[in-house]
Amino acid sequence: MPRKRHSPEQVFNKLREVEVALAKGETVARAVKQIEVMEQTYYR
């Protein structure tokens, strides 16, 4: 399966979604799963 390449705007929006989820009390694992990114990728 080829990797997806996201534009900088898409990356920014996904990171914003994670920030909002974390502010609402979600765990990091659940937040990154919602945006369909692996936890390792999020930390990178």
N, CA, C and O atoms as a CHARMM CRD file, in Angstrom:
* protein
*
  176
    1    1 MET  N      0.83700  -1.17100   0.00000 PROA 1      0.00000
    2    1 MET  CA     0.00000   0.00000   0.00000 PROA 1      0.00000
    3    1 MET  C      0.88800   1.24100   0.00000 PROA 1      0.00000
    4    1 MET  O      1.73800   1.38400   0.87900 PROA 1      0.00000
    5    2 PRO  N      0.71000   2.13600  -0.96100 PROA 2      0.00000
    6    2 PRO  CA     1.54400   3.34000  -1.00400 PROA 2      0.00000
    7    2 PRO  C      1.19100   4.30300   0.12300 PROA 2      0.00000
    8    2 PRO  O      0.05500   4.35900   0.59400 PROA 2      0.00000
    9    3 ARG  N      2.19600   5.05100   0.53300 PROA 3      0.00000
   10    3 ARG  CA     1.96800   6.03200   1.59500 PROA 3      0.00000
   11    3 ARG  C      1.19300   7.21200   1.05400 PROA 3      0.00000
   12    3 ARG  O      1.29400   7.55900  -0.12200 PROA 3      0.00000
   13    4 LYS  N      0.41600   7.82500   1.93700 PROA 4      0.00000
   14    4 LYS  CA    -0.31000   9.03300   1.55800 PROA 4      0.00000
   15    4 LYS  C      0.59400  10.23500   1.79200 PROA 4      0.00000
   16    4 LYS  O      1.29600  10.31200   2.80100 PROA 4      0.00000
   17    5 ARG  N      0.56900  11.14500   0.87500 PROA 5      0.00000
   18    5 ARG  CA     1.28700  12.40500   1.03500 PROA 5      0.00000
   19    5 ARG  C      0.24700  13.48900   1.28200 PROA 5      0.00000
   20    5 ARG  O     -0.69000  13.65900   0.50200 PROA 5      0.00000
   21    6 HSD  N      0.42300  14.20700   2.36000 PROA 6      0.00000
   22    6 HSD  CA    -0.51600  15.26300   2.70300 PROA 6      0.00000
   23    6 HSD  C      0.12900  16.62300   2.46400 PROA 6      0.00000
   24    6 HSD  O      1.33400  16.80100   2.63900 PROA 6      0.00000
   25    7 SER  N     -0.69600  17.56200   2.06600 PROA 7      0.00000
   26    7 SER  CA    -0.20000  18.92300   1.88300 PROA 7      0.00000
   27    7 SER  C      0.03200  19.53800   3.26600 PROA 7      0.00000
   28    7 SER  O     -0.52400  19.06100   4.25600 PROA 7      0.00000
   29    8 PRO  N      0.84200  20.58300   3.33800 PROA 8      0.00000
   30    8 PRO  CA     1.07300  21.23300   4.63900 PROA 8      0.00000
   31    8 PRO  C     -0.22300  21.68800   5.31700 PROA 8      0.00000
   32    8 PRO  O     -0.32900  21.63800   6.54300 PROA 8      0.00000
   33    9 GLU  N     -1.19600  22.12500   4.53900 PROA 9      0.00000
   34    9 GLU  CA    -2.47000  22.55200   5.11600 PROA 9      0.00000
   35    9 GLU  C     -3.20400  21.38300   5.74400 PROA 9      0.00000
   36    9 GLU  O     -3.80100  21.52200   6.81100 PROA 9      0.00000
   37   10 GLN  N     -3.16400  20.22900   5.08800 PROA 10     0.00000
   38   10 GLN  CA    -3.82100  19.04200   5.63100 PROA 10     0.00000
   39   10 GLN  C     -3.14600  18.59300   6.92100 PROA 10     0.00000
   40   10 GLN  O     -3.82200  18.20300   7.87300 PROA 10     0.00000
   41   11 VAL  N     -1.82700  18.64700   6.95700 PROA 11     0.00000
   42   11 VAL  CA    -1.08800  18.26800   8.16200 PROA 11     0.00000
   43   11 VAL  C     -1.46000  19.20200   9.29700 PROA 11     0.00000
   44   11 VAL  O     -1.71400  18.75500  10.41500 PROA 11     0.00000
   45   12 PHE  N     -1.49500  20.48600   9.01800 PROA 12     0.00000
   46   12 PHE  CA    -1.84400  21.47000  10.03100 PROA 12     0.00000
   47   12 PHE  C     -3.24500  21.20800  10.58600 PROA 12     0.00000
   48   12 PHE  O     -3.45500  21.25400  11.79800 PROA 12     0.00000
   49   13 ASN  N     -4.20600  20.93200   9.69400 PROA 13     0.00000
   50   13 ASN  CA    -5.57800  20.67000  10.12800 PROA 13     0.00000
   51   13 ASN  C     -5.67200  19.40900  10.98300 PROA 13     0.00000
   52   13 ASN  O     -6.40500  19.38100  11.97100 PROA 13     0.00000
   53   14 LYS  N     -4.94000  18.37800  10.60800 PROA 14     0.00000
   54   14 LYS  CA    -4.96100  17.13900  11.38800 PROA 14     0.00000
   55   14 LYS  C     -4.34600  17.34700  12.77200 PROA 14     0.00000
   56   14 LYS  O     -4.86000  16.83200  13.76500 PROA 14     0.00000
   57   15 LEU  N     -3.25300  18.09600  12.83600 PROA 15     0.00000
   58   15 LEU  CA    -2.64100  18.37900  14.13300 PROA 15     0.00000
   59   15 LEU  C     -3.57700  19.21700  15.00400 PROA 15     0.00000
   60   15 LEU  O     -3.63200  19.03700  16.22000 PROA 15     0.00000
   61   16 ARG  N     -4.29800  20.11500  14.38300 PROA 16     0.00000
   62   16 ARG  CA    -5.27400  20.92900  15.12000 PROA 16     0.00000
   63   16 ARG  C     -6.38200  20.04000  15.68800 PROA 16     0.00000
   64   16 ARG  O     -6.80600  20.23200  16.82800 PROA 16     0.00000
   65   17 GLU  N     -6.85300  19.06700  14.89800 PROA 17     0.00000
   66   17 GLU  CA    -7.88200  18.14000  15.36400 PROA 17     0.00000
   67   17 GLU  C     -7.40500  17.36800  16.59300 PROA 17     0.00000
   68   17 GLU  O     -8.16400  17.15800  17.54000 PROA 17     0.00000
   69   18 VAL  N     -6.13600  16.94700  16.56600 PROA 18     0.00000
   70   18 VAL  CA    -5.58300  16.21400  17.70800 PROA 18     0.00000
   71   18 VAL  C     -5.52200  17.12700  18.92400 PROA 18     0.00000
   72   18 VAL  O     -5.86100  16.70300  20.02900 PROA 18     0.00000
   73   19 GLU  N     -5.10100  18.35800  18.74300 PROA 19     0.00000
   74   19 GLU  CA    -5.03700  19.30700  19.86300 PROA 19     0.00000
   75   19 GLU  C     -6.40600  19.50200  20.49500 PROA 19     0.00000
   76   19 GLU  O     -6.52700  19.53500  21.71900 PROA 19     0.00000
   77   20 VAL  N     -7.42500  19.62900  19.67500 PROA 20     0.00000
   78   20 VAL  CA    -8.78500  19.81900  20.18100 PROA 20     0.00000
   79   20 VAL  C     -9.23700  18.58000  20.95000 PROA 20     0.00000
   80   20 VAL  O     -9.82600  18.69400  22.02400 PROA 20     0.00000
   81   21 ALA  N     -8.96400  17.40300  20.40400 PROA 21     0.00000
   82   21 ALA  CA    -9.35700  16.16400  21.07700 PROA 21     0.00000
   83   21 ALA  C     -8.63200  16.01700  22.40700 PROA 21     0.00000
   84   21 ALA  O     -9.23400  15.59700  23.39500 PROA 21     0.00000
   85   22 LEU  N     -7.35300  16.35400  22.44500 PROA 22     0.00000
   86   22 LEU  CA    -6.59400  16.27000  23.69200 PROA 22     0.00000
   87   22 LEU  C     -7.12400  17.26300  24.72100 PROA 22     0.00000
   88   22 LEU  O     -7.15500  16.95700  25.91300 PROA 22     0.00000
   89   23 ALA  N     -7.53300  18.43000  24.28400 PROA 23     0.00000
   90   23 ALA  CA    -8.09000  19.43200  25.19500 PROA 23     0.00000
   91   23 ALA  C     -9.41200  18.96300  25.79500 PROA 23     0.00000
   92   23 ALA  O     -9.77700  19.35800  26.90300 PROA 23     0.00000
   93   24 LYS  N    -10.12600  18.11400  25.05000 PROA 24     0.00000
   94   24 LYS  CA   -11.39700  17.57500  25.54200 PROA 24     0.00000
   95   24 LYS  C    -11.20000  16.37100  26.44800 PROA 24     0.00000
   96   24 LYS  O    -12.16600  15.81800  26.97200 PROA 24     0.00000
   97   25 GLY  N     -9.93600  15.96000  26.63300 PROA 25     0.00000
   98   25 GLY  CA    -9.65900  14.85600  27.54400 PROA 25     0.00000
   99   25 GLY  C     -9.42300  13.50500  26.89000 PROA 25     0.00000
  100   25 GLY  O     -9.30400  12.49400  27.58400 PROA 25     0.00000
  101   26 GLU  N     -9.35500  13.47400  25.57300 PROA 26     0.00000
  102   26 GLU  CA    -9.07000  12.22100  24.87200 PROA 26     0.00000
  103   26 GLU  C     -7.61800  11.81500  25.10300 PROA 26     0.00000
  104   26 GLU  O     -6.77500  12.65500  25.41900 PROA 26     0.00000
  105   27 THR  N     -7.33400  10.53900  24.94700 PROA 27     0.00000
  106   27 THR  CA    -5.95700  10.08600  25.01800 PROA 27     0.00000
  107   27 THR  C     -5.30100  10.33400  23.66300 PROA 27     0.00000
  108   27 THR  O     -5.97700  10.50600  22.64900 PROA 27     0.00000
  109   28 VAL  N     -3.98000  10.34700  23.67100 PROA 28     0.00000
  110   28 VAL  CA    -3.24500  10.55000  22.41700 PROA 28     0.00000
  111   28 VAL  C     -3.56000   9.42000  21.44800 PROA 28     0.00000
  112   28 VAL  O     -3.75300   9.65800  20.25600 PROA 28     0.00000
  113   29 ALA  N     -3.61300   8.20300  21.94900 PROA 29     0.00000
  114   29 ALA  CA    -3.87300   7.04500  21.08400 PROA 29     0.00000
  115   29 ALA  C     -5.21900   7.17800  20.36400 PROA 29     0.00000
  116   29 ALA  O     -5.31300   6.91400  19.16500 PROA 29     0.00000
  117   30 ARG  N     -6.24200   7.58100  21.08500 PROA 30     0.00000
  118   30 ARG  CA    -7.56000   7.73800  20.46200 PROA 30     0.00000
  119   30 ARG  C     -7.59000   8.91500  19.49700 PROA 30     0.00000
  120   30 ARG  O     -8.19700   8.83700  18.42900 PROA 30     0.00000
  121   31 ALA  N     -6.93500  10.00000  19.87600 PROA 31     0.00000
  122   31 ALA  CA    -6.94800  11.19700  19.04000 PROA 31     0.00000
  123   31 ALA  C     -6.28700  10.93300  17.69700 PROA 31     0.00000
  124   31 ALA  O     -6.81800  11.32600  16.65800 PROA 31     0.00000
  125   32 VAL  N     -5.13100  10.26800  17.70500 PROA 32     0.00000
  126   32 VAL  CA    -4.45400  10.02200  16.43000 PROA 32     0.00000
  127   32 VAL  C     -5.16900   8.95100  15.61600 PROA 32     0.00000
  128   32 VAL  O     -5.08200   8.93900  14.38800 PROA 32     0.00000
  129   33 LYS  N     -5.86900   8.05800  16.29200 PROA 33     0.00000
  130   33 LYS  CA    -6.62900   7.05500  15.55900 PROA 33     0.00000
  131   33 LYS  C     -7.77500   7.71200  14.79200 PROA 33     0.00000
  132   33 LYS  O     -8.13000   7.26700  13.70100 PROA 33     0.00000
  133   34 GLN  N     -8.34800   8.76600  15.36000 PROA 34     0.00000
  134   34 GLN  CA    -9.43800   9.47300  14.69500 PROA 34     0.00000
  135   34 GLN  C     -8.97800  10.13700  13.39900 PROA 34     0.00000
  136   34 GLN  O     -9.74500  10.22800  12.44100 PROA 34     0.00000
  137   35 ILE  N     -7.73300  10.59800  13.36600 PROA 35     0.00000
  138   35 ILE  CA    -7.24300  11.25100  12.14600 PROA 35     0.00000
  139   35 ILE  C     -6.50300  10.27800  11.24000 PROA 35     0.00000
  140   35 ILE  O     -5.91300  10.67300  10.23400 PROA 35     0.00000
  141   36 GLU  N     -6.54100   8.99200  11.61000 PROA 36     0.00000
  142   36 GLU  CA    -5.97100   7.91400  10.79600 PROA 36     0.00000
  143   36 GLU  C     -4.47200   8.05800  10.59800 PROA 36     0.00000
  144   36 GLU  O     -3.95900   7.92000   9.48800 PROA 36     0.00000
  145   37 VAL  N     -3.77800   8.34000  11.70300 PROA 37     0.00000
  146   37 VAL  CA    -2.31900   8.44500  11.70800 PROA 37     0.00000
  147   37 VAL  C     -1.79300   7.55900  12.82000 PROA 37     0.00000
  148   37 VAL  O     -2.42300   7.43900  13.87100 PROA 37     0.00000
  149   38 MET  N     -0.65800   6.94600  12.60000 PROA 38     0.00000
  150   38 MET  CA    -0.07900   6.12700  13.64900 PROA 38     0.00000
  151   38 MET  C      0.52700   7.02400  14.73500 PROA 38     0.00000
  152   38 MET  O      0.97900   8.13600  14.46300 PROA 38     0.00000
  153   39 GLU  N      0.52400   6.51900  15.95200 PROA 39     0.00000
  154   39 GLU  CA     1.01300   7.29400  17.07700 PROA 39     0.00000
  155   39 GLU  C      2.47900   7.69700  16.87700 PROA 39     0.00000
  156   39 GLU  O      2.87000   8.80600  17.24100 PROA 39     0.00000
  157   40 GLN  N      3.28300   6.81200  16.30600 PROA 40     0.00000
  158   40 GLN  CA     4.69600   7.12000  16.05200 PROA 40     0.00000
  159   40 GLN  C      4.83100   8.30600  15.09800 PROA 40     0.00000
  160   40 GLN  O      5.69600   9.16300  15.28000 PROA 40     0.00000
  161   41 THR  N      3.98000   8.34700  14.09100 PROA 41     0.00000
  162   41 THR  CA     4.01900   9.43900  13.12600 PROA 41     0.00000
  163   41 THR  C      3.65800  10.75800  13.79900 PROA 41     0.00000
  164   41 THR  O      4.25800  11.79500  13.51600 PROA 41     0.00000
  165   42 TYR  N      2.67500  10.70900  14.68800 PROA 42     0.00000
  166   42 TYR  CA     2.26600  11.92300  15.39200 PROA 42     0.00000
  167   42 TYR  C      3.41800  12.49900  16.19700 PROA 42     0.00000
  168   42 TYR  O      3.64100  13.70900  16.18000 PROA 42     0.00000
  169   43 TYR  N      4.15300  11.64800  16.90100 PROA 43     0.00000
  170   43 TYR  CA     5.24700  12.13900  17.72000 PROA 43     0.00000
  171   43 TYR  C      6.42400  12.64300  16.88000 PROA 43     0.00000
  172   43 TYR  O      7.20500  13.48200  17.33100 PROA 43     0.00000
  173   44 ARG  N      6.54200  12.12800  15.66300 PROA 44     0.00000
  174   44 ARG  CA     7.62700  12.56500  14.78600 PROA 44     0.00000
  175   44 ARG  C      7.33100  13.96500  14.30200 PROA 44     0.00000
  176   44 ARG  O      8.11700  14.53600  13.54700 PROA 44     0.00000
